[in-house]
Amino acid sequence: MSRWIWVCCCAVLLSSLTLSLGAAATPTSSSSPATPTKKTSLQQRLEKGLKARRKSEFTYIAEVVELVDKGKLPEKIVDGTFFEARRHPRPMQHFQFALAARGKLLHLPTPSFDPLAK
């Protein structure tokens, strides 16, 4: 029992020490402006996140971005499909099939793709 209490005390001490060091390291003054975060474009996010490699994949992403920019394909649908596809081993292929299926279900235009394209 005493070993258990000793381990708990060490854990509490370590966590409080970590919190106090973290609070000391972060600046508390609000006089310096925060650096703005760089917002990536939809095209960059899709290319990097889906690990596009082939020319046909880059063309497909460009067509998706064009449909979003024209307002024919909601960005919310593209984002949802993107985040779902990132969990799979082949995110680009999953994104293409899933976006086509969602577009068909919701009667939205989606770019055509050739699954066997090189």
SULDA-V911536 format. One record per residue. N is the residue number from 1. RES is the residue in one small letter. SS is DSSP state (@ for helix, = for strand, . for the rest). NEAR is the number of other C-alpha atoms within 12 Angstrom. Layout:
# SULDA-V911536
n=N res=RES ss=SS near=NEAR
n=N res=RES ss=SS near=NEAR
This chain:
# SULDA-V911536
n=1 res=m ss=. near=7
n=2 res=s ss=@ near=8
n=3 res=r ss=@ near=9
n=4 res=w ss=@ near=10
n=5 res=i ss=@ near=11
n=6 res=w ss=@ near=12
n=7 res=v ss=@ near=13
n=8 res=c ss=@ near=14
n=9 res=c ss=@ near=14
n=10 res=c ss=@ near=14
n=11 res=a ss=@ near=14
n=12 res=v ss=@ near=14
n=13 res=l ss=@ near=14
n=14 res=l ss=@ near=14
n=15 res=s ss=@ near=14
n=16 res=s ss=@ near=14
n=17 res=l ss=@ near=14
n=18 res=t ss=@ near=14
n=19 res=l ss=@ near=14
n=20 res=s ss=@ near=13
n=21 res=l ss=@ near=13
n=22 res=g ss=@ near=13
n=23 res=a ss=@ near=12
n=24 res=a ss=@ near=12
n=25 res=a ss=@ near=10
n=26 res=t ss=. near=11
n=27 res=p ss=. near=13
n=28 res=t ss=. near=12
n=29 res=s ss=. near=9
n=30 res=s ss=. near=8
n=31 res=s ss=. near=7
n=32 res=s ss=. near=8
n=33 res=p ss=. near=9
n=34 res=a ss=. near=10
n=35 res=t ss=. near=6
n=36 res=p ss=. near=6
n=37 res=t ss=. near=6
n=38 res=k ss=. near=6
n=39 res=k ss=. near=9
n=40 res=t ss=. near=12
n=41 res=s ss=. near=17
n=42 res=l ss=@ near=25
n=43 res=q ss=@ near=30
n=44 res=q ss=@ near=17
n=45 res=r ss=@ near=22
n=46 res=l ss=@ near=35
n=47 res=e ss=@ near=29
n=48 res=k ss=@ near=20
n=49 res=g ss=@ near=28
n=50 res=l ss=. near=33
n=51 res=k ss=. near=25
n=52 res=a ss=. near=28
n=53 res=r ss=. near=21
n=54 res=r ss=. near=18
n=55 res=k ss=@ near=14
n=56 res=s ss=@ near=23
n=57 res=e ss=@ near=31
n=58 res=f ss=@ near=26
n=59 res=t ss=@ near=24
n=60 res=y ss=@ near=33
n=61 res=i ss=@ near=38
n=62 res=a ss=@ near=25
n=63 res=e ss=@ near=25
n=64 res=v ss=@ near=38
n=65 res=v ss=@ near=28
n=66 res=e ss=@ near=22
n=67 res=l ss=@ near=25
n=68 res=v ss=@ near=25
n=69 res=d ss=@ near=17
n=70 res=k ss=@ near=13
n=71 res=g ss=. near=17
n=72 res=k ss=. near=22
n=73 res=l ss=. near=27
n=74 res=p ss=. near=25
n=75 res=e ss=@ near=24
n=76 res=k ss=@ near=16
n=77 res=i ss=@ near=28
n=78 res=v ss=@ near=36
n=79 res=d ss=@ near=25
n=80 res=g ss=@ near=18
n=81 res=t ss=@ near=31
n=82 res=f ss=@ near=34
n=83 res=f ss=@ near=22
n=84 res=e ss=@ near=24
n=85 res=a ss=@ near=25
n=86 res=r ss=. near=26
n=87 res=r ss=. near=17
n=88 res=h ss=. near=18
n=89 res=p ss=. near=14
n=90 res=r ss=. near=19
n=91 res=p ss=@ near=27
n=92 res=m ss=@ near=34
n=93 res=q ss=@ near=32
n=94 res=h ss=@ near=25
n=95 res=f ss=@ near=40
n=96 res=q ss=@ near=36
n=97 res=f ss=@ near=25
n=98 res=a ss=@ near=26
n=99 res=l ss=@ near=38
n=100 res=a ss=@ near=28
n=101 res=a ss=@ near=21
n=102 res=r ss=@ near=23
n=103 res=g ss=@ near=25
n=104 res=k ss=@ near=16
n=105 res=l ss=@ near=13
n=106 res=l ss=@ near=15
n=107 res=h ss=. near=14
n=108 res=l ss=. near=22
n=109 res=p ss=. near=25
n=110 res=t ss=. near=33
n=111 res=p ss=. near=28
n=112 res=s ss=. near=23
n=113 res=f ss=. near=24
n=114 res=d ss=. near=15
n=115 res=p ss=. near=17
n=116 res=l ss=. near=9
n=117 res=a ss=. near=15
n=118 res=k ss=. near=13
